[in-house]
Amino acid sequence: MPDRAVDRHSAEQLDRDDPIAQVRERFALPDKVIYLDGNSLGALPTAVPAAVADAVTRQWGTDLIRSWNDNGWWTLPGRVGDRIGAVVGAAPGQVMCGDSTSVQLFQALVALARLNPQRRTIVTDGSGFPTDQYIAESVARMLDLRLLRIRPDAVDTVLGEDTAIVALGAVDYRTGELWDAPGLTRQIHDAGALALWDLAHSAGVAPFDLDAIGADAAVGCSYKYLNGGPGAPAWIYLPHRHQADADLPLTGWHAHRTPFDLDDSFTPAEGIERARIGTPNLLSMLALDSALDVFDDLPMADVRAKSLAMTQLVIDYVDANLPDVEVVTPREPARRGGQVSLRHPAAYAIVQALIARGVIGDFRAPDLVRLGFAPLYLRFVDVYDALEGLRDVIATRAYDDPAFTRRNTVT
Amino acid sequence: MPDRAVDRHSAEQLDRDDPIAQVRERFALPDKVIYLDGNSLGALPTAVPAAVADAVTRQWGTDLIRSWNDNGWWTLPGRVGDRIGAVVGAAPGQVMCGDSTSVQLFQALVALARLNPQRRTIVTDGSGFPTDQYIAESVARMLDLRLLRIRPDAVDTVLGEDTAIVALGAVDYRTGELWDAPGLTRQIHDAGALALWDLAHSAGVAPFDLDAIGADAAVGCSYKYLNGGPGAPAWIYLPHRHQADADLPLTGWHAHRTPFDLDDSFTPAEGIERARIGTPNLLSMLALDSALDVFDDLPMADVRAKSLAMTQLVIDYVDANLPDVEVVTPREPARRGGQVSLRHPAAYAIVQALIARGVIGDFRAPDLVRLGFAPLYLRFVDVYDALEGLRDVIATRAYDDPAFTRRNTVT
């Protein structure tokens, strides 16, 4: 047997040795499902239903408008921001929660462009998530800047005296590749540009230390590995050193220095409060606040170690058992995020066939089976059983069933 | 006795004659509170807690990512938009729900400016809600336009060949004055400009017919008279005639023509779908969807009639009993929204003293007591009892208590 023997017994042993195995009990998971789509929508923490019921019935229903003071609604976006900051390496007072990643990208790109006004080029990842590219297009147009697209590992080939901002995702959403954020940020800074990181696919699963690497801004969602719920509010990071000069375009009244004076002209608040916009979606944000309890006493090093062990198990299994499947995700652990992407011509139908067996992953055009491994609530045996399902689907050509080849899903 | 006798018996009679009195049963109202702040945060419809619990436990917890299809999450923003449209006079396919009013104002202002590019001036209400002015400032700056501020009833004095957009609130948030939207829209169009209406303070209480008046765009929140919950998602109206040319700046991937092709460049969706942005805050939006059930079989003419009768009761009471209080809201019914604003030098402390007695209204600097009358869940006797409380607070100078003069609230 090779060193990395892949069988169910070894998966069971990995579960017995897992120091964060009991974190799974903090989640309500559906029966008869192996959920490998936590990279799209994280599972439900068990504490959330009661927290949301309290938000609806007591805070809204009974306390009503008084909740802005009495239940801390006004300070919630900053408090949730700090809690997210603790997961992504940001000291307090630098992360604000709210709105969607698209909106926060717009905010961050405009603010950084205004911090570096002599330079007229935005660089972004040409295979990055669509919203990141679309918002960069829009900002470039509004501010009359040039937009260049490049793979993150080729950024050095385009950095120049005109580069204002380089905006990159921490993890390639298709391949699962984790980029070298510290090294890239250094390169970007050496060229006199500012670095914006989108942590949608890394926050909560892969290590990131925004303060330590000197990121100039960051954004992310909270509904993937942070398990904040469907469409949970996004967040923006602006480090202390840029806050006084951060000139954000979405000047909603919550961002005003003295919002309750109801002035006619905008003066930004001091600190990260200027990254507020309008009234936040409080029910969604209170759900997220409760969901973040899961991370309170959780060493991120343990999360990362389990994540890497899981994705390694997948790679080893595929190598040993699925010769027709290509592992697209890097084999080098330091270059892996929380997912493994597998290439197969029948990827779409394979994903559908797996879903019919209770193994939920997702498909990315044209030919990727994308499997996310949320180490907080998945067991190694779940991963093993899912892989056995995948082997069976391929071995039996279950994916040829017309029920699985017909495209009728939206996600 | 004068025609409009104000006593508790007549209030009771008004309740007995109220054709929509039973709608109150669709709300969960706190004990020992008369809630006159539905113009800030509407009360909780009784159906919402179960709907939200289902959203959290079943849709998120059990169905997980499958809910995008199986529970209709993908189509929810447009469906909720249509339901809001039904309340504000918009035929289906012209309203999209999502984000905050501030974000939607930014979208609408930029889109309208791009529809009228030869003209370089935005006009907005100089005493309008702060966010409306702040976002107009930001858009004017980004697009290099001029910003003029004027009272809505003096718009004719500034309309000219350079006016691109006139952006107004339907109701003055301080005084409660309902502007003549049909007449103003005609004036604006006659001058070759485009009309943007903010319905935050009118949707659900005062009549508005976006299609009939020919509004070029509109926005609004849904947490006031629409009772959608704290920070419930906002909405944007773009009429069919402008949709093909509406060029919106927040180009999130949900607005793409073929979002699941994950193209690298943005092509807007057809129709109102292009007014989507990123992933919406679904828990908040599902709460709003449930809350809107209240309006399903409710004639808006009855809502308006009750609203006017209530605000008339307030004006008559103040005239008869409170000589030191000035009614700031217009006495002419056609010029009243859903609130009455009363001027008194001790307004702040009066509001606090009323809250201590269970009568919840709010304060607007420097000297306004702002009372909102939500006709769906208030009784005329509630209004009468609140006014009796106000009379007592003023008669006894209860507002001199230092507990009430100390400013410690955020809203």
Boltz contact constraints between the chains, C-beta under 6 A:
constraints:
  - contact:
      token1: [A, 28]
      token2: [B, 61]
      max_distance: 6.0
  - contact:
      token1: [A, 30]
      token2: [B, 62]
      max_distance: 6.0
  - contact:
      token1: [A, 37]
      token2: [B, 65]
      max_distance: 6.0
  - contact:
      token1: [A, 40]
      token2: [B, 65]
      max_distance: 6.0
  - contact:
      token1: [A, 41]
      token2: [B, 64]
      max_distance: 6.0
  - contact:
      token1: [A, 41]
      token2: [B, 65]
      max_distance: 6.0
  - contact:
      token1: [A, 44]
      token2: [B, 60]
      max_distance: 6.0
  - contact:
      token1: [A, 44]
      token2: [B, 61]
      max_distance: 6.0
  - contact:
      token1: [A, 49]
      token2: [B, 56]
      max_distance: 6.0
  - contact:
      token1: [A, 49]
      token2: [B, 57]
      max_distance: 6.0
  - contact:
      token1: [A, 52]
      token2: [B, 56]
      max_distance: 6.0
  - contact:
      token1: [A, 56]
      token2: [B, 49]
      max_distance: 6.0
  - contact:
      token1: [A, 56]
      token2: [B, 52]
      max_distance: 6.0
  - contact:
      token1: [A, 57]
      token2: [B, 49]
      max_distance: 6.0
  - contact:
      token1: [A, 60]
      token2: [B, 44]
      max_distance: 6.0
  - contact:
      token1: [A, 60]
      token2: [B, 229]
      max_distance: 6.0
  - contact:
      token1: [A, 60]
      token2: [B, 230]
      max_distance: 6.0
  - contact:
      token1: [A, 61]
      token2: [B, 28]
      max_distance: 6.0
  - contact:
      token1: [A, 61]
      token2: [B, 44]
      max_distance: 6.0
  - contact:
      token1: [A, 62]
      token2: [B, 30]
      max_distance: 6.0
  - contact:
      token1: [A, 64]
      token2: [B, 41]
      max_distance: 6.0
  - contact:
      token1: [A, 65]
      token2: [B, 37]
      max_distance: 6.0
  - contact:
      token1: [A, 65]
      token2: [B, 40]
      max_distance: 6.0
  - contact:
      token1: [A, 65]
      token2: [B, 41]
      max_distance: 6.0
  - contact:
      token1: [A, 68]
      token2: [B, 410]
      max_distance: 6.0
  - contact:
      token1: [A, 68]
      token2: [B, 411]
      max_distance: 6.0
  - contact:
      token1: [A, 69]
      token2: [B, 409]
      max_distance: 6.0
  - contact:
      token1: [A, 69]
      token2: [B, 410]
      max_distance: 6.0
  - contact:
      token1: [A, 74]
      token2: [B, 410]
      max_distance: 6.0
  - contact:
      token1: [A, 100]
      token2: [B, 277]
      max_distance: 6.0
  - contact:
      token1: [A, 100]
      token2: [B, 278]
      max_distance: 6.0
  - contact:
      token1: [A, 100]
      token2: [B, 279]
      max_distance: 6.0
  - contact:
      token1: [A, 101]
      token2: [B, 278]
      max_distance: 6.0
  - contact:
      token1: [A, 102]
      token2: [B, 252]
      max_distance: 6.0
  - contact:
      token1: [A, 102]
      token2: [B, 277]
      max_distance: 6.0
  - contact:
      token1: [A, 102]
      token2: [B, 278]
      max_distance: 6.0
  - contact:
      token1: [A, 103]
      token2: [B, 103]
      max_distance: 6.0
  - contact:
      token1: [A, 106]
      token2: [B, 250]
      max_distance: 6.0
  - contact:
      token1: [A, 130]
      token2: [B, 253]
      max_distance: 6.0
  - contact:
      token1: [A, 130]
      token2: [B, 262]
      max_distance: 6.0
  - contact:
      token1: [A, 131]
      token2: [B, 252]
      max_distance: 6.0
  - contact:
      token1: [A, 131]
      token2: [B, 253]
      max_distance: 6.0
  - contact:
      token1: [A, 133]
      token2: [B, 264]
      max_distance: 6.0
  - contact:
      token1: [A, 134]
      token2: [B, 251]
      max_distance: 6.0
  - contact:
      token1: [A, 134]
      token2: [B, 266]
      max_distance: 6.0
  - contact:
      token1: [A, 137]
      token2: [B, 266]
      max_distance: 6.0
  - contact:
      token1: [A, 138]
      token2: [B, 249]
      max_distance: 6.0
  - contact:
      token1: [A, 138]
      token2: [B, 251]
      max_distance: 6.0
  - contact:
      token1: [A, 142]
      token2: [B, 142]
      max_distance: 6.0
  - contact:
      token1: [A, 229]
      token2: [B, 60]
      max_distance: 6.0
  - contact:
      token1: [A, 229]
      token2: [B, 283]
      max_distance: 6.0
  - contact:
      token1: [A, 230]
      token2: [B, 60]
      max_distance: 6.0
  - contact:
      token1: [A, 230]
      token2: [B, 282]
      max_distance: 6.0
  - contact:
      token1: [A, 231]
      token2: [B, 279]
      max_distance: 6.0
  - contact:
      token1: [A, 231]
      token2: [B, 280]
      max_distance: 6.0
  - contact:
      token1: [A, 231]
      token2: [B, 281]
      max_distance: 6.0
  - contact:
      token1: [A, 231]
      token2: [B, 282]
      max_distance: 6.0
  - contact:
      token1: [A, 249]
      token2: [B, 138]
      max_distance: 6.0
  - contact:
      token1: [A, 250]
      token2: [B, 106]
      max_distance: 6.0
  - contact:
      token1: [A, 251]
      token2: [B, 134]
      max_distance: 6.0
  - contact:
      token1: [A, 251]
      token2: [B, 138]
      max_distance: 6.0
  - contact:
      token1: [A, 252]
      token2: [B, 102]
      max_distance: 6.0
  - contact:
      token1: [A, 252]
      token2: [B, 131]
      max_distance: 6.0
  - contact:
      token1: [A, 253]
      token2: [B, 130]
      max_distance: 6.0
  - contact:
      token1: [A, 253]
      token2: [B, 131]
      max_distance: 6.0
  - contact:
      token1: [A, 262]
      token2: [B, 130]
      max_distance: 6.0
  - contact:
      token1: [A, 264]
      token2: [B, 133]
      max_distance: 6.0
  - contact:
      token1: [A, 266]
      token2: [B, 134]
      max_distance: 6.0
  - contact:
      token1: [A, 266]
      token2: [B, 137]
      max_distance: 6.0
  - contact:
      token1: [A, 277]
      token2: [B, 100]
      max_distance: 6.0
  - contact:
      token1: [A, 277]
      token2: [B, 102]
      max_distance: 6.0
  - contact:
      token1: [A, 278]
      token2: [B, 100]
      max_distance: 6.0
  - contact:
      token1: [A, 278]
      token2: [B, 101]
      max_distance: 6.0
  - contact:
      token1: [A, 278]
      token2: [B, 102]
      max_distance: 6.0
  - contact:
      token1: [A, 279]
      token2: [B, 100]
      max_distance: 6.0
  - contact:
      token1: [A, 279]
      token2: [B, 231]
      max_distance: 6.0
  - contact:
      token1: [A, 280]
      token2: [B, 231]
      max_distance: 6.0
  - contact:
      token1: [A, 281]
      token2: [B, 231]
      max_distance: 6.0
  - contact:
      token1: [A, 281]
      token2: [B, 281]
      max_distance: 6.0
  - contact:
      token1: [A, 281]
      token2: [B, 284]
      max_distance: 6.0
  - contact:
      token1: [A, 282]
      token2: [B, 230]
      max_distance: 6.0
  - contact:
      token1: [A, 282]
      token2: [B, 231]
      max_distance: 6.0
  - contact:
      token1: [A, 283]
      token2: [B, 229]
      max_distance: 6.0
  - contact:
      token1: [A, 283]
      token2: [B, 283]
      max_distance: 6.0
  - contact:
      token1: [A, 283]
      token2: [B, 284]
      max_distance: 6.0
  - contact:
      token1: [A, 283]
      token2: [B, 287]
      max_distance: 6.0
  - contact:
      token1: [A, 284]
      token2: [B, 281]
      max_distance: 6.0
  - contact:
      token1: [A, 284]
      token2: [B, 283]
      max_distance: 6.0
  - contact:
      token1: [A, 284]
      token2: [B, 284]
      max_distance: 6.0
  - contact:
      token1: [A, 287]
      token2: [B, 283]
      max_distance: 6.0
  - contact:
      token1: [A, 409]
      token2: [B, 69]
      max_distance: 6.0
  - contact:
      token1: [A, 410]
      token2: [B, 68]
      max_distance: 6.0
  - contact:
      token1: [A, 410]
      token2: [B, 69]
      max_distance: 6.0
  - contact:
      token1: [A, 410]
      token2: [B, 74]
      max_distance: 6.0
  - contact:
      token1: [A, 411]
      token2: [B, 68]
      max_distance: 6.0
